[in-house]
Amino acid sequence: MRLRSPWRPHIPAGDTSPAERLADALAGDILAEKLDAGDRLPAHRDLAWRLGIGVGSVTRAYAVLERRGLVRSIRGRGTFVASRPGSSGRMLDLSANMPPPMFSDRALTRTLSRLARTVDPALFNVYPPVAGHIEHRRIMSHWLAELGVDIPPERLLLASGAQQALGVALAAGRGAASHILTEELTYPGMLGLIRQAGLAACGLAMDRHGMRPDSLEHALSRHGPGRCIVYVTPTMHNPTTATMDHARRHDIARLCHAHDALIIEDDVYDCAHDDSLPPLVTLAPERTFYISSLSKTLSPGLRIGAVAPPVAFMPAAREALLNSSLMIAPLSYAMMAQWMQDGTAASVRQALRGEAGRRRELALRIMGPYLTPPPYDAFHAWIPLEMAQAVPFTTRAAAQDVRVSPPQPFMADPARATQAGIRLSLGPASLPDLTEALRRLRRVREEMGNSVT
């Protein structure tokens, strides 16, 4: 005889679907420890009848909870609350910056089965064009247009992820400019590419809106016209989460135009069309290398990025892409096309925004005043600290079995850095593990207080 579920069914009112509201209600009770590890959830049909919703809504809600790591289903037995986090003594990892998994085993199986019947064998039998197949570039162009970036497919080059796209932009632009200006804290992958190119990054002062115009103007004036490439992440800056407002974006574009500087715009975290946050490429298309990717807004395993060079730099960018000798796996192309054409990609992008909001609120609720409130939907957060605090914080966090990103890899010029802090990656961990990790980090931060020893 099956044990009766101890959960008292309830579903909050709201504008979202019944499945989403049911998942949120159950998640809240599980995280609040109103249910114990191993507790059974109600059977699908019984819960649907008691709440007055469809059985399909219950099925979808349980699937969402399983992806979040809150429940586990056992064939023939039912669905149960997952075990409590941290009980195994394993390291809770908040260092890898990626979204949570959104594709279940069944969803991937359906996609692969459909591709087995419909995929064009020519994708696997020949080398793809350097810039990617034109039909895939059209699909990516449509995806970007939904974000407010209208770039014709002929101007897009597809790359094996944003990292390769950034390398292509840097290689194409450095023939015309030799000085790289960026935020004083920035993406370590780009700093690595700059060092590999034999260049040095000049880190510029930041505030809560990102790169400061006065610092940029001073650096551009010092180097002279036509000598600089400005690398920026205007939306959800990595690592600080700073997001440029409308005025800041226009100021950066205006200064780069006045000093004839090129721009590499890293826009991998942009997930929605917002007229108040125009991408720099829409303000200065003649000088902006626009970079996008599917890894942060759809799936980390779908290693497809895009670079849209200024028209004058298209030949150099194509040559740089050819010389980089990496190509996108044909199966990734096929899966991208399938998901974007059948609506799966748009649905996952929307679901990820909702999940980002939930995790952001969780982090703010637990970390409180120690966390800079993230202004946008993505899966990282920032704890500002003095350098003398940031370094020991990582050590103390590790002693509590929590891995976080140390500050040094993000510094354009460690010897001159004026800011430091700890980036928290909120995506990969299950919600129970994330909750436990944040609680441990809160204790570490409280114990450190204002000390710098």
C-alpha positions as a Markdown table, in Angstrom:
| # | Residue | x | y | z |
|---|---|---|---|---|
| 1 | Met | 0.0 | 0.0 | 0.0 |
| 2 | Arg | 1.4 | 3.4 | -1.0 |
| 3 | Leu | 1.9 | 6.0 | 1.7 |
| 4 | Arg | -0.2 | 9.1 | 1.5 |
| 5 | Ser | 1.6 | 12.3 | 0.6 |
| 6 | Pro | 2.1 | 14.7 | 3.5 |
| 7 | Trp | 1.8 | 17.7 | 1.2 |
| 8 | Arg | -1.2 | 19.9 | 1.6 |
| 9 | Pro | -2.1 | 20.9 | -2.0 |
| 10 | His | -2.4 | 24.6 | -2.7 |
| 11 | Ile | -1.8 | 26.7 | -5.8 |
| 12 | Pro | -1.3 | 30.5 | -5.7 |
| 13 | Ala | -3.3 | 32.9 | -7.9 |
| 14 | Gly | -1.5 | 34.6 | -10.8 |
| 15 | Asp | -1.2 | 35.2 | -14.5 |
| 16 | Thr | 1.3 | 32.3 | -15.2 |
| 17 | Ser | 0.2 | 28.8 | -16.2 |
| 18 | Pro | -1.1 | 26.4 | -13.6 |
| 19 | Ala | 2.0 | 24.2 | -14.1 |
| 20 | Glu | 4.3 | 27.2 | -13.3 |
| 21 | Arg | 2.2 | 28.2 | -10.2 |
| 22 | Leu | 2.1 | 24.6 | -8.9 |
| 23 | Ala | 5.8 | 24.2 | -9.4 |
| 24 | Asp | 6.5 | 27.4 | -7.5 |
| 25 | Ala | 4.2 | 26.4 | -4.6 |
| 26 | Leu | 5.9 | 23.0 | -4.2 |
| 27 | Ala | 9.4 | 24.5 | -4.6 |
| 28 | Gly | 8.7 | 27.0 | -1.9 |
| 29 | Asp | 7.5 | 24.4 | 0.5 |
| 30 | Ile | 10.4 | 22.1 | -0.2 |
| 31 | Leu | 13.0 | 24.8 | 0.2 |
| 32 | Ala | 11.3 | 26.0 | 3.4 |
| 33 | Glu | 11.7 | 22.4 | 4.6 |
| 34 | Lys | 8.0 | 21.9 | 5.1 |
| 35 | Leu | 8.6 | 18.6 | 3.3 |
| 36 | Asp | 11.3 | 16.1 | 4.3 |
| 37 | Ala | 13.7 | 14.3 | 2.0 |
| 38 | Gly | 11.9 | 11.2 | 0.7 |
| 39 | Asp | 8.4 | 12.5 | 1.2 |
| 40 | Arg | 6.0 | 11.4 | -1.6 |
| 41 | Leu | 4.3 | 13.9 | -3.7 |
| 42 | Pro | 0.6 | 13.4 | -4.6 |
| 43 | Ala | -0.3 | 11.2 | -7.5 |
| 44 | His | -0.8 | 13.2 | -10.8 |
| 45 | Arg | -4.6 | 12.5 | -11.2 |
| 46 | Asp | -5.4 | 12.9 | -7.5 |
| 47 | Leu | -3.6 | 16.3 | -7.3 |
| 48 | Ala | -5.2 | 17.5 | -10.6 |
| 49 | Trp | -8.7 | 16.7 | -9.3 |
| 50 | Arg | -8.0 | 18.3 | -5.9 |
| 51 | Leu | -6.7 | 21.6 | -7.4 |
| 52 | Gly | -9.1 | 21.7 | -10.4 |
| 53 | Ile | -6.4 | 21.7 | -13.0 |
| 54 | Gly | -5.4 | 19.4 | -15.9 |
| 55 | Val | -3.3 | 16.3 | -15.4 |
| 56 | Gly | -0.9 | 17.6 | -18.0 |
| 57 | Ser | -0.3 | 20.7 | -15.8 |
| 58 | Val | 0.7 | 18.4 | -12.9 |
| 59 | Thr | 3.0 | 16.4 | -15.1 |
| 60 | Arg | 4.7 | 19.6 | -16.4 |
| 61 | Ala | 5.1 | 21.0 | -12.9 |
| 62 | Tyr | 6.7 | 17.8 | -11.6 |
| 63 | Ala | 9.1 | 17.8 | -14.6 |
| 64 | Val | 10.2 | 21.3 | -13.8 |
| 65 | Leu | 10.8 | 20.4 | -10.2 |
| 66 | Glu | 12.9 | 17.4 | -11.3 |
| 67 | Arg | 15.0 | 19.6 | -13.5 |
| 68 | Arg | 15.6 | 21.9 | -10.6 |
| 69 | Gly | 16.8 | 19.0 | -8.5 |
| 70 | Leu | 14.0 | 19.3 | -6.0 |
| 71 | Val | 12.3 | 15.9 | -6.7 |
| 72 | Arg | 13.1 | 12.6 | -8.2 |
| 73 | Ser | 10.7 | 10.2 | -10.0 |
| 74 | Ile | 10.9 | 6.4 | -9.6 |
| 75 | Arg | 9.1 | 4.5 | -12.3 |
| 76 | Gly | 6.2 | 2.5 | -10.9 |
| 77 | Arg | 6.5 | 4.1 | -7.4 |
| 78 | Gly | 5.9 | 7.8 | -7.8 |
| 79 | Thr | 7.6 | 11.2 | -7.2 |
| 80 | Phe | 9.6 | 12.0 | -4.1 |
| 81 | Val | 11.3 | 15.0 | -2.5 |
| 82 | Ala | 15.0 | 14.7 | -3.3 |
| 83 | Ser | 17.6 | 14.2 | -0.5 |
| 84 | Arg | 18.8 | 17.3 | 1.4 |
| 85 | Pro | 21.8 | 19.1 | -0.1 |
| 86 | Gly | 25.3 | 18.9 | 1.4 |
| 87 | Ser | 24.7 | 15.7 | 3.3 |
| 88 | Ser | 27.4 | 13.8 | 1.3 |
| 89 | Gly | 30.2 | 16.2 | 2.1 |
| 90 | Arg | 30.8 | 16.9 | -1.6 |
| 91 | Met | 31.8 | 20.3 | -2.9 |
| 92 | Leu | 29.0 | 22.7 | -3.9 |
| 93 | Asp | 30.2 | 24.4 | -7.0 |
| 94 | Leu | 29.2 | 28.0 | -7.7 |
| 95 | Ser | 32.1 | 28.8 | -10.0 |
| 96 | Ala | 30.9 | 27.5 | -13.4 |
| 97 | Asn | 28.9 | 30.3 | -15.2 |
| 98 | Met | 26.2 | 28.5 | -17.2 |
| 99 | Pro | 22.4 | 28.2 | -17.1 |
| 100 | Pro | 20.7 | 25.3 | -15.4 |
| 101 | Pro | 19.7 | 22.3 | -17.6 |
| 102 | Met | 16.3 | 22.8 | -19.2 |
| 103 | Phe | 16.1 | 19.8 | -21.6 |
| 104 | Ser | 14.9 | 16.6 | -20.0 |
| 105 | Asp | 16.0 | 13.1 | -21.3 |
| 106 | Arg | 12.6 | 12.7 | -22.9 |
| 107 | Ala | 12.8 | 16.1 | -24.7 |
| 108 | Leu | 16.3 | 15.3 | -26.1 |
| 109 | Thr | 15.1 | 11.8 | -27.2 |
| 110 | Arg | 12.2 | 13.3 | -29.1 |
| 111 | Thr | 14.5 | 15.8 | -30.8 |
| 112 | Leu | 17.0 | 13.2 | -31.8 |
| 113 | Ser | 14.2 | 10.9 | -33.0 |
| 114 | Arg | 12.8 | 13.6 | -35.2 |
| 115 | Leu | 16.2 | 14.6 | -36.6 |
| 116 | Ala | 16.8 | 10.9 | -37.5 |
| 117 | Arg | 13.8 | 11.2 | -39.8 |
| 118 | Thr | 14.3 | 14.7 | -41.2 |
| 119 | Val | 17.9 | 15.7 | -41.1 |
| 120 | Asp | 19.7 | 16.4 | -44.4 |
| 121 | Pro | 22.6 | 13.9 | -44.8 |
| 122 | Ala | 24.5 | 16.6 | -46.7 |
| 123 | Leu | 25.1 | 18.3 | -43.4 |
| 124 | Phe | 27.4 | 15.4 | -42.4 |
| 125 | Asn | 28.9 | 14.6 | -45.8 |
| 126 | Val | 30.6 | 17.8 | -46.7 |
| 127 | Tyr | 32.5 | 20.6 | -44.9 |
| 128 | Pro | 30.2 | 23.5 | -44.1 |
| 129 | Pro | 30.8 | 27.0 | -45.6 |
| 130 | Val | 33.3 | 29.1 | -43.6 |
| 131 | Ala | 30.5 | 31.4 | -42.4 |
| 132 | Gly | 28.0 | 28.6 | -41.8 |
| 133 | His | 25.1 | 27.4 | -44.1 |
| 134 | Ile | 23.0 | 30.3 | -45.2 |
| 135 | Glu | 19.8 | 28.7 | -43.9 |
| 136 | His | 21.3 | 28.4 | -40.4 |
| 137 | Arg | 22.5 | 32.0 | -40.7 |
| 138 | Arg | 18.9 | 33.0 | -41.5 |
| 139 | Ile | 17.7 | 31.1 | -38.5 |
| 140 | Met | 20.2 | 32.9 | -36.3 |
| 141 | Ser | 19.3 | 36.3 | -37.9 |
| 142 | His | 15.7 | 35.7 | -37.0 |
| 143 | Trp | 16.7 | 34.7 | -33.4 |
| 144 | Leu | 18.7 | 38.0 | -33.0 |
| 145 | Ala | 15.8 | 40.1 | -34.5 |
| 146 | Glu | 13.6 | 38.9 | -31.7 |
| 147 | Leu | 16.2 | 40.5 | -29.3 |
| 148 | Gly | 16.0 | 43.8 | -31.2 |
| 149 | Val | 19.2 | 43.2 | -33.3 |
| 150 | Asp | 18.4 | 43.3 | -37.0 |
| 151 | Ile | 21.4 | 41.9 | -38.8 |
| 152 | Pro | 20.9 | 40.3 | -42.3 |
| 153 | Pro | 22.1 | 36.7 | -42.5 |
| 154 | Glu | 24.7 | 37.8 | -45.1 |
| 155 | Arg | 26.5 | 39.8 | -42.4 |
| 156 | Leu | 26.5 | 37.0 | -39.8 |
| 157 | Leu | 29.4 | 34.5 | -39.3 |
| 158 | Leu | 28.6 | 31.4 | -37.3 |
| 159 | Ala | 31.3 | 30.3 | -34.9 |
| 160 | Ser | 31.8 | 27.4 | -32.4 |
| 161 | Gly | 30.7 | 29.4 | -29.4 |
| 162 | Ala | 31.2 | 33.0 | -28.2 |
| 163 | Gln | 34.9 | 32.3 | -27.4 |
| 164 | Gln | 35.7 | 31.7 | -31.0 |
| 165 | Ala | 33.5 | 34.6 | -32.1 |
| 166 | Leu | 35.5 | 36.9 | -29.8 |
| 167 | Gly | 38.8 | 35.6 | -31.2 |
| 168 | Val | 37.6 | 36.3 | -34.7 |
| 169 | Ala | 36.6 | 39.8 | -33.8 |
| 170 | Leu | 39.9 | 40.5 | -32.1 |
| 171 | Ala | 42.0 | 39.1 | -35.0 |
| 172 | Ala | 40.0 | 41.1 | -37.6 |
| 173 | Gly | 40.2 | 44.3 | -35.6 |
| 174 | Arg | 43.8 | 44.3 | -34.5 |
| 175 | Gly | 45.0 | 45.0 | -38.0 |
| 176 | Ala | 43.5 | 48.5 | -37.7 |
| 177 | Ala | 44.0 | 49.1 | -34.0 |
| 178 | Ser | 46.6 | 48.0 | -31.4 |
| 179 | His | 45.3 | 49.1 | -28.0 |
| 180 | Ile | 42.6 | 47.1 | -26.2 |
| 181 | Leu | 40.4 | 49.0 | -23.7 |
| 182 | Thr | 38.0 | 47.2 | -21.4 |
| 183 | Glu | 36.4 | 47.3 | -18.0 |
| 184 | Glu | 38.9 | 46.8 | -15.2 |
| 185 | Leu | 37.1 | 43.6 | -14.4 |
| 186 | Thr | 36.0 | 41.5 | -17.4 |
| 187 | Tyr | 35.6 | 38.1 | -18.9 |
| 188 | Pro | 38.7 | 36.0 | -18.4 |
| 189 | Gly | 38.3 | 34.2 | -21.7 |
| 190 | Met | 38.7 | 37.5 | -23.6 |
| 191 | Leu | 41.7 | 38.5 | -21.4 |
| 192 | Gly | 43.3 | 35.1 | -22.4 |
| 193 | Leu | 42.6 | 35.9 | -26.1 |
| 194 | Ile | 44.2 | 39.3 | -25.7 |
| 195 | Arg | 47.3 | 37.9 | -24.1 |
| 196 | Gln | 47.6 | 35.2 | -26.8 |
| 197 | Ala | 47.5 | 38.0 | -29.4 |
| 198 | Gly | 50.5 | 39.5 | -27.7 |
| 199 | Leu | 48.6 | 42.5 | -26.5 |
| 200 | Ala | 47.8 | 44.0 | -23.1 |
| 201 | Ala | 44.4 | 45.0 | -21.9 |
| 202 | Cys | 44.0 | 48.5 | -20.4 |
| 203 | Gly | 41.3 | 48.2 | -17.6 |
| 204 | Leu | 39.1 | 51.3 | -17.2 |
| 205 | Ala | 37.1 | 52.4 | -14.2 |
| 206 | Met | 33.6 | 51.2 | -13.7 |
| 207 | Asp | 30.5 | 52.1 | -11.7 |
| 208 | Arg | 27.1 | 50.4 | -11.4 |
| 209 | His | 26.3 | 51.2 | -15.1 |
| 210 | Gly | 29.6 | 49.6 | -16.3 |
| 211 | Met | 32.5 | 51.3 | -18.1 |
| 212 | Arg | 32.7 | 55.0 | -17.1 |
| 213 | Pro | 32.6 | 57.5 | -20.0 |
| 214 | Asp | 35.2 | 59.8 | -18.4 |
| 215 | Ser | 37.7 | 57.0 | -18.1 |
| 216 | Leu | 37.1 | 55.9 | -21.6 |
| 217 | Glu | 37.5 | 59.4 | -23.0 |
| 218 | His | 40.8 | 59.8 | -21.2 |
| 219 | Ala | 42.2 | 56.6 | -22.6 |
| 220 | Leu | 41.0 | 57.2 | -26.1 |
| 221 | Ser | 42.5 | 60.7 | -26.1 |
| 222 | Arg | 45.8 | 59.4 | -24.8 |
| 223 | His | 46.2 | 56.8 | -27.6 |
| 224 | Gly | 44.9 | 59.0 | -30.5 |
| 225 | Pro | 42.2 | 58.4 | -33.1 |
| 226 | Gly | 41.9 | 55.0 | -34.8 |
| 227 | Arg | 44.2 | 53.2 | -32.4 |
| 228 | Cys | 41.8 | 51.5 | -30.0 |
| 229 | Ile | 39.4 | 48.5 | -29.7 |
| 230 | Val | 36.9 | 48.8 | -26.9 |
| 231 | Tyr | 35.7 | 45.5 | -25.5 |
| 232 | Val | 32.5 | 45.8 | -23.4 |
| 233 | Thr | 29.7 | 43.7 | -22.0 |
| 234 | Pro | 26.8 | 46.3 | -21.8 |
| 235 | Thr | 24.2 | 43.8 | -20.5 |
| 236 | Met | 24.8 | 41.8 | -17.3 |
| 237 | His | 28.5 | 42.4 | -17.2 |
| 238 | Asn | 30.6 | 39.4 | -16.2 |
| 239 | Pro | 31.5 | 39.3 | -13.4 |
| 240 | Thr | 29.9 | 42.4 | -11.7 |
| 241 | Thr | 26.3 | 42.2 | -13.3 |
| 242 | Ala | 26.5 | 45.9 | -14.1 |
| 243 | Thr | 24.1 | 46.8 | -17.0 |
| 244 | Met | 24.5 | 50.0 | -19.0 |
| 245 | Asp | 21.4 | 52.2 | -19.0 |
| 246 | His | 20.2 | 54.0 | -22.1 |
| 247 | Ala | 22.3 | 57.1 | -21.6 |
| 248 | Arg | 25.5 | 55.2 | -20.9 |
| 249 | Arg | 25.2 | 53.2 | -24.1 |
| 250 | His | 24.8 | 56.4 | -26.1 |
| 251 | Asp | 27.8 | 57.9 | -24.3 |
| 252 | Ile | 30.0 | 54.9 | -25.1 |
| 253 | Ala | 28.9 | 54.9 | -28.8 |
| 254 | Arg | 29.4 | 58.6 | -29.1 |
| 255 | Leu | 33.0 | 58.6 | -27.7 |
| 256 | Cys | 34.0 | 55.6 | -29.9 |
| 257 | His | 32.7 | 57.5 | -33.0 |
| 258 | Ala | 34.5 | 60.7 | -32.0 |
| 259 | His | 37.8 | 58.9 | -31.5 |
| 260 | Asp | 37.3 | 56.4 | -34.4 |
| 261 | Ala | 37.6 | 53.4 | -32.0 |
| 262 | Leu | 36.3 | 50.0 | -32.9 |
| 263 | Ile | 33.9 | 48.2 | -30.5 |
| 264 | Ile | 33.6 | 44.5 | -29.6 |
| 265 | Glu | 30.2 | 44.1 | -28.0 |
| 266 | Asp | 29.8 | 40.9 | -26.0 |
| 267 | Asp | 26.0 | 40.5 | -25.8 |
| 268 | Val | 25.8 | 36.8 | -24.8 |
| 269 | Tyr | 23.5 | 37.5 | -21.8 |
| 270 | Asp | 20.8 | 39.5 | -23.8 |
| 271 | Cys | 17.6 | 37.5 | -23.6 |
| 272 | Ala | 14.8 | 39.9 | -24.4 |
| 273 | His | 14.0 | 42.9 | -26.6 |
| 274 | Asp | 14.1 | 46.1 | -24.6 |
| 275 | Asp | 14.1 | 49.5 | -26.3 |
| 276 | Ser | 15.5 | 51.1 | -23.2 |
| 277 | Leu | 18.7 | 48.9 | -23.6 |
| 278 | Pro | 19.7 | 49.2 | -27.2 |
| 279 | Pro | 22.7 | 47.1 | -28.2 |
| 280 | Leu | 25.7 | 49.2 | -29.2 |
| 281 | Val | 25.6 | 47.7 | -32.7 |
| 282 | Thr | 22.3 | 49.5 | -33.3 |
| 283 | Leu | 24.0 | 52.8 | -32.2 |
| 284 | Ala | 27.3 | 52.4 | -34.0 |
| 285 | Pro | 27.0 | 49.6 | -36.7 |
| 286 | Glu | 29.9 | 50.9 | -38.8 |
| 287 | Arg | 32.4 | 50.2 | -36.0 |
| 288 | Thr | 30.9 | 47.4 | -33.9 |
| 289 | Phe | 31.7 | 43.7 | -33.9 |
| 290 | Tyr | 28.6 | 42.2 | -32.4 |
| 291 | Ile | 28.9 | 38.9 | -30.5 |
| 292 | Ser | 26.1 | 36.6 | -29.5 |
| 293 | Ser | 25.8 | 32.9 | -28.4 |
| 294 | Leu | 23.2 | 30.3 | -27.6 |
| 295 | Ser | 25.2 | 28.9 | -24.6 |
| 296 | Lys | 23.9 | 31.4 | -22.0 |
| 297 | Thr | 20.4 | 31.7 | -23.2 |
| 298 | Leu | 19.5 | 28.3 | -24.4 |
| 299 | Ser | 21.9 | 25.4 | -23.6 |
| 300 | Pro | 25.6 | 25.3 | -22.7 |
| 301 | Gly | 26.1 | 22.2 | -24.9 |
| 302 | Leu | 24.9 | 24.0 | -28.0 |
| 303 | Arg | 28.2 | 25.5 | -28.9 |
| 304 | Ile | 27.0 | 28.0 | -31.5 |
| 305 | Gly | 28.0 | 31.6 | -31.5 |
| 306 | Ala | 27.7 | 34.4 | -34.0 |
| 307 | Val | 29.8 | 37.5 | -34.9 |
| 308 | Ala | 28.5 | 40.3 | -37.0 |
| 309 | Pro | 31.5 | 42.4 | -38.1 |
| 310 | Pro | 31.3 | 46.0 | -39.5 |
| 311 | Val | 30.9 | 45.8 | -43.3 |
| 312 | Ala | 34.4 | 47.0 | -43.9 |
| 313 | Phe | 35.8 | 44.2 | -41.7 |
| 314 | Met | 33.9 | 41.3 | -43.2 |
| 315 | Pro | 36.7 | 39.9 | -45.4 |
| 316 | Ala | 39.2 | 40.0 | -42.4 |
| 317 | Ala | 36.7 | 38.3 | -40.1 |
| 318 | Arg | 36.0 | 35.6 | -42.6 |
| 319 | Glu | 39.7 | 34.9 | -43.0 |
| 320 | Ala | 40.2 | 34.9 | -39.2 |
| 321 | Leu | 37.3 | 32.4 | -38.9 |
| 322 | Leu | 38.8 | 30.1 | -41.6 |
| 323 | Asn | 42.2 | 30.3 | -39.9 |
| 324 | Ser | 40.8 | 29.4 | -36.5 |
| 325 | Ser | 40.2 | 25.9 | -37.9 |
| 326 | Leu | 37.2 | 25.1 | -35.6 |
| 327 | Met | 33.8 | 24.2 | -37.1 |
| 328 | Ile | 30.4 | 23.7 | -35.5 |
| 329 | Ala | 29.4 | 20.1 | -35.2 |
| 330 | Pro | 26.7 | 19.3 | -37.8 |
| 331 | Leu | 24.4 | 17.8 | -35.1 |
| 332 | Ser | 24.5 | 21.1 | -33.3 |
| 333 | Tyr | 23.4 | 22.9 | -36.4 |
| 334 | Ala | 20.6 | 20.5 | -36.9 |
| 335 | Met | 19.4 | 20.7 | -33.3 |
| 336 | Met | 19.5 | 24.5 | -33.4 |
| 337 | Ala | 17.4 | 24.6 | -36.5 |
| 338 | Gln | 14.9 | 22.1 | -35.1 |
| 339 | Trp | 14.5 | 23.9 | -31.8 |
| 340 | Met | 14.1 | 27.3 | -33.4 |
| 341 | Gln | 11.7 | 26.2 | -36.0 |
| 342 | Asp | 9.4 | 24.2 | -33.8 |
| 343 | Gly | 9.2 | 26.8 | -31.0 |
| 344 | Thr | 11.3 | 24.9 | -28.5 |
| 345 | Ala | 14.0 | 27.5 | -28.3 |
| 346 | Ala | 11.7 | 30.4 | -27.7 |
| 347 | Ser | 9.9 | 28.4 | -24.9 |
| 348 | Val | 13.2 | 27.5 | -23.3 |
| 349 | Arg | 14.5 | 31.0 | -23.4 |
| 350 | Gln | 11.3 | 32.2 | -21.7 |
| 351 | Ala | 11.6 | 29.5 | -19.1 |
| 352 | Leu | 15.2 | 30.4 | -18.4 |
| 353 | Arg | 14.2 | 34.0 | -17.7 |
| 354 | Gly | 11.7 | 32.8 | -15.2 |
| 355 | Glu | 14.3 | 30.5 | -13.6 |
| 356 | Ala | 16.9 | 33.3 | -13.5 |
| 357 | Gly | 14.4 | 35.5 | -11.7 |
| 358 | Arg | 13.7 | 32.8 | -9.1 |
| 359 | Arg | 17.4 | 32.2 | -8.5 |
| 360 | Arg | 18.1 | 35.9 | -8.3 |
| 361 | Glu | 15.4 | 36.4 | -5.7 |
| 362 | Leu | 16.7 | 33.4 | -3.7 |
| 363 | Ala | 20.3 | 34.8 | -3.7 |
| 364 | Leu | 19.1 | 38.3 | -2.6 |
| 365 | Arg | 16.9 | 36.8 | 0.1 |
| 366 | Ile | 19.7 | 34.7 | 1.6 |
| 367 | Met | 22.8 | 37.0 | 1.0 |
| 368 | Gly | 20.9 | 40.2 | 1.7 |
| 369 | Pro | 23.0 | 43.4 | 1.8 |
| 370 | Tyr | 26.2 | 41.5 | 0.9 |
| 371 | Leu | 25.1 | 41.0 | -2.7 |
| 372 | Thr | 24.9 | 43.6 | -5.5 |
| 373 | Pro | 21.3 | 43.3 | -6.8 |
| 374 | Pro | 21.5 | 41.8 | -10.3 |
| 375 | Pro | 19.6 | 44.2 | -12.6 |
| 376 | Tyr | 18.9 | 41.7 | -15.4 |
| 377 | Asp | 18.0 | 38.1 | -16.0 |
| 378 | Ala | 21.1 | 35.9 | -16.0 |
| 379 | Phe | 22.7 | 33.3 | -13.8 |
| 380 | His | 25.5 | 35.1 | -12.0 |
| 381 | Ala | 25.7 | 37.5 | -9.0 |
| 382 | Trp | 28.4 | 39.6 | -7.4 |
| 383 | Ile | 29.6 | 40.1 | -3.9 |
| 384 | Pro | 31.7 | 43.3 | -3.8 |
| 385 | Leu | 34.7 | 43.1 | -1.5 |
| 386 | Glu | 38.1 | 44.7 | -0.9 |
| 387 | Met | 41.0 | 42.6 | -2.4 |
| 388 | Ala | 42.2 | 41.9 | 1.1 |
| 389 | Gln | 38.8 | 40.3 | 1.8 |
| 390 | Ala | 38.1 | 38.7 | -1.5 |
| 391 | Val | 41.2 | 36.4 | -1.5 |
| 392 | Pro | 40.6 | 34.8 | 1.9 |
| 393 | Phe | 36.8 | 34.6 | 1.2 |
| 394 | Thr | 37.5 | 31.9 | -1.5 |
| 395 | Thr | 39.6 | 30.0 | 1.0 |
| 396 | Arg | 37.0 | 30.1 | 3.7 |
| 397 | Ala | 34.2 | 29.2 | 1.3 |
| 398 | Ala | 36.2 | 26.2 | 0.2 |
| 399 | Ala | 36.6 | 25.2 | 3.8 |
| 400 | Gln | 32.8 | 25.1 | 3.9 |
| 401 | Asp | 32.7 | 22.9 | 0.8 |
| 402 | Val | 31.6 | 25.8 | -1.5 |
| 403 | Arg | 33.7 | 26.6 | -4.6 |
| 404 | Val | 33.5 | 30.2 | -5.9 |
| 405 | Ser | 35.4 | 32.2 | -8.6 |
| 406 | Pro | 38.4 | 34.1 | -7.2 |
| 407 | Pro | 38.8 | 37.7 | -8.3 |
| 408 | Gln | 42.2 | 37.6 | -10.0 |
| 409 | Pro | 41.2 | 36.0 | -13.4 |
| 410 | Phe | 38.7 | 38.9 | -14.0 |
| 411 | Met | 41.3 | 41.6 | -13.6 |
| 412 | Ala | 42.5 | 43.3 | -16.7 |
| 413 | Asp | 45.5 | 44.7 | -14.8 |
| 414 | Pro | 45.9 | 43.1 | -11.3 |
| 415 | Ala | 48.6 | 45.6 | -10.3 |
| 416 | Arg | 46.2 | 48.5 | -10.8 |
| 417 | Ala | 42.9 | 47.0 | -9.9 |
| 418 | Thr | 40.7 | 49.2 | -7.7 |
| 419 | Gln | 37.7 | 46.8 | -7.5 |
| 420 | Ala | 37.4 | 43.2 | -6.4 |
| 421 | Gly | 34.8 | 40.8 | -5.3 |
| 422 | Ile | 33.4 | 37.3 | -5.7 |
| 423 | Arg | 31.3 | 36.1 | -8.6 |
| 424 | Leu | 28.6 | 33.5 | -7.8 |
| 425 | Ser | 27.3 | 31.3 | -10.5 |
| 426 | Leu | 23.6 | 30.5 | -9.8 |
| 427 | Gly | 22.8 | 28.2 | -12.7 |
| 428 | Pro | 24.3 | 24.7 | -12.6 |
| 429 | Ala | 23.5 | 23.8 | -9.0 |
| 430 | Ser | 20.2 | 22.3 | -8.1 |
| 431 | Leu | 18.0 | 24.6 | -6.1 |
| 432 | Pro | 18.5 | 22.7 | -2.8 |
| 433 | Asp | 22.3 | 22.8 | -3.3 |
| 434 | Leu | 22.2 | 26.4 | -4.3 |
| 435 | Thr | 20.2 | 27.3 | -1.2 |
| 436 | Glu | 22.6 | 25.4 | 1.0 |
| 437 | Ala | 25.7 | 27.0 | -0.7 |
| 438 | Leu | 24.3 | 30.5 | -0.3 |
| 439 | Arg | 23.5 | 29.9 | 3.4 |
| 440 | Arg | 27.1 | 28.8 | 4.0 |
| 441 | Leu | 28.5 | 31.8 | 2.1 |
| 442 | Arg | 26.3 | 34.1 | 4.1 |
| 443 | Arg | 27.8 | 32.7 | 7.3 |
| 444 | Val | 31.3 | 33.1 | 5.9 |
| 445 | Arg | 30.6 | 36.7 | 5.0 |
| 446 | Glu | 29.1 | 37.5 | 8.4 |
| 447 | Glu | 32.1 | 35.9 | 10.2 |
| 448 | Met | 34.5 | 38.0 | 8.1 |
| 449 | Gly | 32.6 | 41.2 | 9.0 |
| 450 | Asn | 34.7 | 44.2 | 7.9 |
| 451 | Ser | 38.0 | 42.6 | 8.7 |
| 452 | Val | 40.7 | 42.6 | 6.1 |
| 453 | Thr | 43.0 | 40.0 | 7.6 |
